[in-house]
Amino acid sequence: MMKMTDVQEILIKRAGKVRQSYKDFMNNPFQEETVHKLRVDCRKLRGILNILKKAMYKKDYEKLNGELRDIALVISDLREIDVLTGLCAGTAKREPDMSEHFREMFFYLNDERFKKMETALLDVEKKDIESEIEDIRKRIENLEFKQKYRDEKDLKSFIHDRLEKKYEKLAAGYADTDLKDYEHVHEVRKDAKKLRFGARYLGKLTGIEHKKISKEAKKIQDEFGEITDHRVNAAMLKEYADAADNEEVRNVFLKIRDLEQGK
């Protein structure tokens, strides 16, 4: 095999992180941290690939991005209930007298998490996620960029220009945002996530101020994340309230939902 480029070495390292996070999750799917880490590591690699997208052949990008998306989707419901449980735990601590039925709610959430964990583990086997992770590594090792980016100097120049344009687009989108336009806020947040990790890991190969770009992107991601999270949390709490058979548990979910909607 030919010598890997600096870009491939970064991709291989991040793919190794995905593999390790997957192993950690499979070894202990009960731990919230392993679920979160696997999802974040997939997101980081997808962010890097997004910057490289136009320098890659379409089939390579779509295959790699699709496999990483598959991994993240397998654990998405599990991650969502972990986030919801954390939100409810925070509310119970801040507002201990809001309800006499917090404990019943947490028993309910624990049972629901176990069901989602079992489903996730079945999906891992059904989709053969381990093979997909191995395929990601092999594809990156054998990755060839488009002809005009085969020279590493040209590829790094492309990365510099791509990061610069993405940053300009993000800044413009942020400046023009109407915070009541949820769809736009959501899209800007997604752009910020992709740019944050692309700049963090690829920017060091160029002369661009990658730390500044990554920091600004994270700031926008966090700011808009609060807006989108309140909306998503409120919707999830309503769904859980509708699904709960226990009226007391249902009422606790709705009370927390009302708090989220008021933020």
N, C-alpha and C positions, 0 to 999 in steps of 0.2 A: 504493500500500500504506500502511496506517495505521502510525503511529509504533510501533516495537517497544517492548515493556516492558523493564525492567531484567532480568527473568528471561529473556526471549527473547534479549537481547544476550549473556547468559552462555551460553545454549545454542548460539547461533550461533558464538561464539568457540570453544567446545569442539568443535563440529562441524568448524570450520576446522582445528583441531588434528588431528582424525581424518583429514581429507583430506590434510593435509601429511604425516602419518605414513604414510599409504597410498602417497603418491607416493615418499617416501623408501624404503619397502620395495620398491616395484616397480623403482626405480632401482638398488637394491643389495640383493637378497634374500639375498646371501651373508653380510651383516653381522648378527650376533646382535642388536645394539642396535636395528636398524630393526624387527625382528620384535617385540621386547619393547615398544618405544615404541607401535607400532600397537595392540597388545593392551591396554596400559595406558590409552591415550587412549579406546578403546572402553569400557573399564571405568569410567572417570571419567564419561563422558557417561551411561552406564547408571545410575550411582549418583545422579546429579542427577535423572534422569527418575524413578527409584524414589521419591524424596522428593516429586516433583510428581504421582505417579501418580493419586491420588484427586482431584486438581483438574483432571485431563485427561479428555477423552472416551476411552472404552475403545479405540476403533479407532485413535486417534492414538498412544496409548501402546504398544499391541501392535505396531503397524507400525514405529515408531521403535526400540523395544526389540528386535524381531525382526531388523531390518536390521543393527543393531549386533552382535547375537549371531551373525548369519551371517558378518560380517567377522571376528570373533574366532575362530569355528570353522574358517574356512579356514586359519588359520595356527596352530591349536592344536597339531597334531602337530609342527610345526616348532619351536614354542616349547618343547615338552616335551623334544625331543632336544637343544636348546641347553642347557636346564637340566641334563639328565642328563650332557651332556658337561662342563659346568662342575663338576658334582659329582665326576665321575671325574678331572678335571684336578686338583681340590683334593686328592683322595685320593692321586693319584700324587705330588704335591708333598710331602704330609705323610708318606706311607709309601712312599718310593721303592724300598725293598727288598722290598715285599710280593709283587711279581711281576716276572718277567723279560719279561713280554709286554704291558706297557702300550702300547707303540708299535703292536702289532698291533690292540689294542682301539681305539685312536684312529683308525687307518686304517679300521677297520670302521664306527665311528661317523660318520666323515666321509662314507663311501659312503652310509650310511643317510640322513644329512642331505640329501645331494644328491637322493636319490630323493623324500624328503618335500618338498623345495623344488620340484621339478618338479611334483609332485602339487598343491601349494598354488597354483602359478602357473596350472595348468590349471583348477583350481576357481575361481580369480579370474575367469577368462574365461567359464567355464561359467555361473557365478552372476551374471555381469555386476556385479561389486562396485562398479565405478566409477559405474554408474547408481544403485546403492543409496545411495552416498555423496551423490550429487547430490540424490536424493530426500529424504534426511535434511535437507539444508540447506533445500530448498524447503518441506518440511512444517513446519519450525521457523519459517521466515519467516511462514508463513500460519497458525501455530498459534493456536487460540482455546481458552481455558480454559472450564470450565463456568460457567454464568451467574452463580452466586453468587461466583465468583472473578474476574470480568471487571475489577472495580475493583482496581487494583494494590495499594492499601492492604490490601484483603481478602486478596489472594493472599499478600502478605508475612506477614500475620497467620497464614494457614494454614501457611506454611512454618515459622514460628516454632513453632507448636504441634506440627507433624509432626516436626520435629527433636527437640523435647523428649520426645515420646512414644517415638520411635525410640531415643533415648539411654537412657531409663528401661528400655525393653525389653532393650537390649543389656546394661546394667549388671546387670539381674536374671538374664539368661541366663548371663552370665559368673560371677556369684556362685554360681549353682546347678550349675555344670558339674562333672561327674565326668569327669576326664581320660581315664578308660578307656572312656568312651562316645564313640567316634569320631564317630558320626553327629551327636551334639549339638555336639561340638567343631567339626565342619565347618560346621554351620548357623550357629553363633555367629560363626565367622570370616567367613562370607559376609555376615552382617548388619553386621559391623564394616567390611568393605570398602565396602559401599553407603553406610553412614552417614558414613564418613570423607570421601568425596568430596562427598556431598551437603552436609555441614556446611561443608566447605572452600570450596565455590563459591557456595552459596546462603545460608549463615548470615550473611554480611556484609550481606545486605539486611535483616536483622532485628536485634533487640537482644540476641539470645541469645549466650552465650559460645561462639561457633562454633569458635574456635581450640582451646579446651580440649576440646570434644567431638571434634573431628577428631584431636587429639593422643591422646586416650584410646582412640578407635576404632583408630587405627594401632597403639597399644601392644598392644591385644587381638589385632588382626590378626596382628602379628608373633609374639606369644607362641604363639597357636594355630596359626599358620602353620608353625612348627617341628615341631609334633606331626604335623600332617597331611602336611607335606612328607616327613618320614621314612617315613611309611607309603606314600605315593604313590611315592617314590623306590625303596623296597624292591620294590614290585610291578613297577615298570618294569624294574628291573635283572633281576628273575626272567624277565620277558617277553623281554628281549634275550638273556639266557642261553639260554633255550629255543629262540630263533630262530637263534642263531649256529651255523654249521657247524664252525667252528674250535674244537676242544676247549680250547686254551689261552685263547682269548678268552672262551669260556663260563666258564671257571674264574675269570678276573679279575672278570667281572661278579658272579659268586656271592660272591666274597670281599668285594667292595664292598657287596653286598647284606647280608651278615652284619654288616658294620660299621654299616650304617644301622639294621638291626633291633636292634642293641645300644644304640642311642642313646635 
